[in-house]
Amino acid sequence: MNQLLDKKPTLVYEINDQFNGFYVNMIDRKYCSRVNIPLRIVTNVISNERFESLFINEAIKSNMIELKGHCSLAGIRISLYNGINFEEVTQLTEFMGTFQKNNT
């Protein structure tokens, strides 16, 4: 069980590193959660709320829900609770790649 708990956030953090700064986690890596991963979409060195809103709306159309960031942080929040399986995390990271490709 713990091994799976470690694989899910690792997949998100590793794939996030490949997006060349499009998705940004503002929290120092050593303090990052294995369960909740807050992200911002950054274009031209500033957070882009329009893209974040578009991301959330397109994710909903792909049956990925509850990705809106916490009210104090805004942006996107990926929650990897026990009910989220590895395949769903993989689908999300693929969606993230497609979204970036279509919007840069």
Secondary structure, DSSP 8 states (H G I E B T S, - for coil): -HHHHHHHHHHHHHHHHTTTTSEE--S-GGG--SSEEEEEEEETTEE-HHHHHHHHHHHHHTT----B--TTT-SEEEE--TTS-HHHHHHHHHHHHHHHHHT-
